[in-house]
Amino acid sequence: MDLKKITSIALLITLVVGIQLTTQLTGTSYYLTQLTMTMYSCLLIIGLCLVMGYAGQISLGHAGFFAIGGYTSAALTTTNLLEALERGSGCVGLLNKMGLLVSSTSLFGEPMLTVHPWLACLLAIALTVLVAFAIGIPVLKLKGHYLAMATLGFGIIIYRIVLAVAFLGEADGISDVPGFTLLPGLTVNGDIGNRITNYYIAATILIIGFVLLLNLIDSRVGRALRAIHGAEDAADAMGINTARYKLYTFVISAVFAAVAGILLTHYTGGISPGDAGVMKSVRYVAIVAIGGMASLWGALSMGGLLNFLSLRGFFGSYDDAFFGAILILIMLFAPQGILRLSLWNKFKGGKKEVQ
């Protein structure tokens, strides 16, 4: 990384630490709960920014990938496999011998044997990759509003599945999801005593993901993606495998969404069909549009601000209406995002001409 990028990341880390110290000094540490949830959501948003801003693909189904990750991990870590082990299930017995199952006790004092969160996480990511490939191969051949409609259809399918399947809790979703121990002493959960630790865990994961994407867009792959976004036919004529680049970018973005879903589910202790709703996808698209389609920094900053305000109830019962309206306004008056206002750029350009 160049010096400018290193300096920017250092300032971001300083901001993260500064926010935590400020909440501690002012007695507002309860803000860290919403900030932690916001950072996991931002993980999805920067992944979506990669697809929309650099590969030029509009996705209205990323809430579906979020749900695949969250629901898969939640189901595997809350389903009691003790009866299957007692019946002599070979698969469950093998997993138990390999130390991939965890013994615990339910809220009612019943013994439980569930899949280890790390295994559940890996299986959730693997399932997301398979689904992303299965959806991406045919869907990414479409363009414009056809692509948007196809990804919207995918999101609706996922929403109806989680709403109707009893194993996934139907309308109630899945609750009592255990914490996710990443390393000894570092557990993703909603315990108040671990509030600061979880804040820094989320910040670390977000910054790592952000740096990975920054390096990606500054690499040969990033240059190819910008060429595809600028003129796909011309990029294809120059020998760039546009189909492969778009597909891989879509899969990477889906993995970011799944990881966000997994971590946020373990942090909050549950997931519901509302997390897979269409308006969730619209919200993510609106945030990327506000920050600037081809600006990871813009997506990160707007995602952090707007998600935090939403979680604090700033928009009240008009939450979904706000994000829908702001998306329309951005597309009409500032399609490059409010951080790159075309009117402001024209004003500066006009001022130079006058001089």
C-alpha positions in Angstrom: 0.0 0.0 0.0 1.1 3.5 -0.7 1.7 6.2 2.0 -1.7 7.9 1.3 -3.6 4.7 1.8 -1.7 3.8 5.0 -2.3 7.2 6.4 -6.1 6.9 5.6 -6.3 3.5 7.3 -4.4 4.9 10.3 -6.8 7.8 10.6 -9.7 5.3 10.4 -8.2 3.2 13.3 -7.7 6.4 15.3 -11.3 7.3 14.7 -12.5 3.9 15.9 -10.4 4.2 19.1 -11.4 7.8 19.6 -15.1 6.9 19.4 -14.8 4.2 22.0 -12.8 6.4 24.4 -15.3 9.2 23.9 -18.2 6.9 24.8 -16.4 5.7 27.9 -15.5 9.2 29.1 -19.0 10.5 28.5 -20.8 7.5 30.0 -22.5 6.6 26.7 -21.0 3.1 26.3 -24.4 1.8 25.3 -23.8 3.4 21.9 -21.2 0.7 21.3 -23.9 -1.9 20.8 -25.4 0.0 17.8 -21.9 0.8 16.5 -20.9 -2.8 16.6 -24.1 -3.8 14.7 -23.4 -1.0 12.3 -19.9 -2.2 11.5 -21.1 -5.7 10.6 -23.7 -4.1 8.3 -20.9 -2.0 6.7 -19.1 -5.2 5.9 -22.0 -6.1 3.6 -22.2 -2.5 2.2 -18.6 -2.3 1.1 -18.9 -5.7 -0.6 -22.0 -4.4 -2.4 -20.1 -1.3 -3.4 -17.5 -3.5 -5.1 -20.3 -5.1 -7.3 -22.2 -1.9 -8.0 -19.4 0.7 -8.2 -16.6 -1.3 -9.9 -18.2 -4.2 -11.7 -21.2 -2.1 -12.7 -23.8 -4.7 -11.5 -26.9 -3.8 -9.6 -27.9 -6.3 -7.0 -31.2 -6.1 -5.1 -30.7 -9.5 -3.4 -27.8 -9.0 -1.0 -30.1 -9.3 2.0 -30.7 -12.9 0.7 -27.0 -13.7 1.0 -26.9 -12.0 4.5 -29.8 -14.4 5.4 -28.1 -17.5 4.0 -25.1 -16.9 6.1 -27.0 -15.9 9.3 -29.7 -18.5 9.1 -27.3 -21.4 8.2 -25.0 -20.6 11.1 -27.9 -20.0 13.5 -29.6 -23.3 12.5 -26.5 -25.4 12.9 -25.5 -23.9 16.2 -29.0 -24.3 17.8 -30.1 -27.7 16.5 -29.7 -30.4 19.1 -27.9 -33.4 17.7 -27.8 -35.4 20.9 -30.7 -37.7 19.9 -29.0 -38.4 16.6 -25.8 -39.3 18.4 -27.7 -41.6 20.7 -29.4 -43.3 17.7 -25.9 -44.1 16.4 -25.7 -41.6 13.5 -22.3 -42.2 11.9 -22.0 -38.6 10.6 -22.8 -37.0 14.0 -20.5 -39.5 15.8 -17.6 -38.7 13.4 -18.1 -34.9 14.0 -18.2 -35.5 17.7 -14.9 -37.5 17.6 -13.3 -34.7 15.6 -14.3 -32.2 18.2 -16.5 -30.3 15.8 -19.6 -30.5 18.1 -20.1 -28.5 21.3 -21.9 -29.7 24.4 -24.0 -27.0 26.2 -27.2 -26.6 28.1 -30.4 -25.0 26.9 -32.3 -22.2 28.7 -34.5 -24.9 30.2 -31.6 -26.9 31.5 -31.7 -29.6 28.8 -28.3 -31.0 27.6 -27.5 -30.0 24.0 -25.0 -31.1 21.4 -24.6 -28.6 18.5 -22.3 -27.8 15.7 -19.3 -25.7 16.6 -19.7 -22.1 15.4 -16.5 -22.2 13.4 -17.7 -25.2 11.4 -21.1 -23.6 11.1 -19.5 -20.5 9.8 -17.4 -22.3 7.2 -20.5 -24.3 6.0 -22.5 -21.1 5.8 -19.8 -19.5 3.6 -19.5 -22.6 1.4 -23.3 -22.6 0.9 -23.2 -18.9 0.0 -20.5 -19.5 -2.5 -22.4 -22.3 -4.2 -25.6 -20.2 -4.3 -23.8 -17.2 -5.6 -22.2 -19.2 -8.4 -25.6 -20.9 -9.2 -27.3 -17.5 -9.3 -24.5 -15.5 -10.8 -23.7 -17.7 -13.9 -27.2 -17.2 -15.5 -28.2 -13.9 -13.9 -25.0 -11.9 -14.6 -25.6 -12.3 -18.3 -28.4 -9.8 -17.9 -27.9 -6.0 -17.8 -29.6 -2.9 -16.4 -33.1 -3.3 -15.0 -33.3 -6.9 -16.1 -30.4 -7.7 -13.8 -32.0 -5.7 -11.0 -35.3 -7.6 -11.4 -33.5 -11.0 -11.4 -31.6 -10.3 -8.2 -34.7 -8.9 -6.7 -36.5 -12.2 -7.5 -33.7 -14.1 -5.8 -34.1 -12.0 -2.7 -37.8 -12.6 -2.6 -37.3 -16.3 -2.9 -34.9 -16.4 0.1 -37.3 -14.3 2.1 -40.2 -16.7 1.4 -38.1 -19.7 2.2 -37.0 -18.5 5.6 -40.6 -17.4 6.3 -42.1 -20.7 5.4 -39.6 -23.4 6.6 -40.2 -24.7 10.1 -36.6 -25.7 10.6 -35.7 -22.0 10.2 -38.3 -20.8 12.7 -40.8 -19.5 10.1 -42.1 -16.0 11.1 -40.4 -16.2 14.5 -36.9 -16.7 13.1 -34.2 -18.3 15.2 -33.3 -17.2 18.7 -30.9 -18.2 21.5 -28.0 -18.4 19.0 -24.8 -18.9 21.1 -21.7 -16.7 20.9 -19.0 -17.3 18.4 -15.6 -17.8 20.0 -13.2 -16.6 17.3 -10.1 -17.1 19.5 -9.7 -17.9 23.2 -11.0 -14.8 25.1 -12.5 -13.3 21.9 -16.2 -14.2 21.6 -18.8 -12.5 19.4 -21.9 -12.2 21.6 -24.2 -9.5 23.0 -23.0 -9.7 26.6 -22.8 -6.2 28.2 -19.6 -7.1 29.9 -18.0 -7.8 26.5 -19.4 -4.7 24.9 -16.0 -3.0 24.3 -14.3 -6.3 23.2 -17.0 -6.9 20.7 -16.7 -3.4 19.4 -13.1 -3.9 18.6 -13.7 -7.3 17.1 -16.2 -5.8 14.7 -13.9 -2.9 13.9 -10.9 -5.2 13.3 -12.9 -7.5 10.9 -14.4 -4.5 9.1 -11.0 -2.8 8.6 -9.4 -6.1 7.4 -12.2 -6.5 4.9 -11.9 -2.9 3.8 -8.2 -3.1 3.3 -8.6 -6.3 1.2 -11.1 -4.5 -1.0 -8.9 -1.4 -1.3 -6.0 -3.6 -2.4 -8.3 -5.5 -4.8 -9.5 -2.4 -6.6 -5.9 -1.1 -6.9 -4.7 -4.3 -8.5 -4.9 -5.7 -12.0 -8.3 -7.1 -11.1 -9.5 -3.7 -10.0 -8.4 -2.1 -13.3 -10.2 -4.8 -15.2 -13.4 -4.1 -13.2 -13.2 -0.4 -13.9 -12.8 -1.1 -17.6 -15.9 -3.3 -17.5 -17.8 -0.6 -15.7 -16.7 2.0 -18.1 -17.4 0.1 -21.3 -18.0 -3.6 -21.1 -18.0 -4.3 -24.8 -14.7 -2.4 -25.2 -13.2 -4.3 -22.3 -14.3 -7.6 -23.8 -12.7 -6.6 -27.1 -9.4 -5.9 -25.4 -9.3 -9.5 -24.1 -10.7 -9.0 -20.6 -12.9 -12.0 -19.6 -15.8 -9.9 -18.5 -18.0 -12.8 -17.6 -15.5 -14.3 -15.2 -14.6 -11.0 -13.5 -18.2 -10.1 -12.9 -19.0 -13.6 -11.6 -16.0 -13.7 -9.2 -16.8 -10.2 -8.0 -20.4 -11.1 -7.3 -19.3 -14.2 -5.3 -16.8 -12.1 -3.3 -19.5 -9.6 -2.5 -21.9 -12.4 -1.5 -19.3 -13.8 0.9 -18.9 -10.4 2.5 -22.7 -10.3 3.0 -22.7 -13.9 4.4 -19.9 -13.1 6.9 -21.8 -10.0 8.0 -24.9 -12.1 8.5 -23.1 -14.8 10.5 -21.3 -12.4 12.8 -24.3 -10.1 13.4 -26.5 -13.2 14.1 -24.1 -14.5 16.8 -23.8 -11.0 18.2 -27.5 -10.3 18.5 -28.3 -13.9 19.4 -30.9 -14.3 16.7 -32.1 -13.7 13.2 -35.6 -13.1 11.7 -37.2 -13.0 8.2 -37.1 -9.3 8.3 -33.3 -9.4 7.9 -33.9 -11.0 4.4 -36.6 -8.6 3.4 -36.6 -6.7 0.1 -36.4 -3.3 1.9 -33.2 -4.4 3.5 -31.6 -4.8 0.0 -33.1 -1.5 -1.0 -31.5 0.1 2.0 -28.1 -1.3 1.2 -28.3 -0.1 -2.4 -29.4 3.4 -1.2 -26.4 3.6 1.2 -24.0 2.7 -1.6 -25.6 5.2 -3.9 -25.4 8.0 -1.3 -21.8 7.4 -0.6 -20.9 7.1 -4.3 -21.1 4.0 -6.5 -17.3 3.8 -7.0 -16.2 5.0 -3.6 -15.4 2.5 -0.9 -14.7 5.3 1.5 -18.0 6.9 0.7 -19.9 3.6 1.2 -18.2 3.0 4.5 -18.8 6.5 5.9 -22.5 6.7 4.8 -23.1 3.1 5.9 -21.7 3.9 9.3 -23.7 7.1 9.7 -27.1 6.0 8.3 -27.1 2.6 9.9 -26.3 4.0 13.3 -29.0 6.6 13.0 -31.5 3.9 11.9 -30.6 1.6 14.8 -31.0 4.5 17.2 -34.5 5.0 15.9 -33.7 8.4 14.4 -36.1 7.9 11.4 -38.8 6.4 13.6 -41.6 4.5 11.8 -40.5 6.1 8.5 -37.3 4.2 8.4 -38.0 2.2 5.2 -39.7 5.2 3.6 -36.6 7.3 4.3 -34.2 5.0 2.5 -36.6 4.5 -0.4 -37.0 8.3 -0.8 -33.3 9.0 -0.5 -32.5 6.4 -3.2 -34.9 8.2 -5.6 -33.4 11.6 -4.8 -29.9 10.4 -5.2 -30.6 8.9 -8.5 -32.3 12.1 -9.7 -29.9 14.8 -8.4 -26.6 13.2 -7.4 -26.1 9.9 -9.2 -22.4 10.0 -8.2 -23.2 10.2 -4.5 -23.4 13.2 -2.2 -19.7 13.1 -1.7 -19.2 13.7 -5.4 -22.0 16.2 -6.1 -22.0 17.0 -9.8 -23.6 20.4 -9.0 -20.7 21.3 -6.7 -18.2 20.1 -9.3 -19.9 22.2 -12.0 -19.8 25.2 -9.7 -16.1 24.8 -9.2 -15.5 24.4 -12.9 -17.6 27.4 -13.7 -15.7 29.5 -11.1 -12.5 28.7 -12.8 -13.8 29.6 -16.2 -14.9 33.0 -14.9 -11.4 33.7 -13.5 
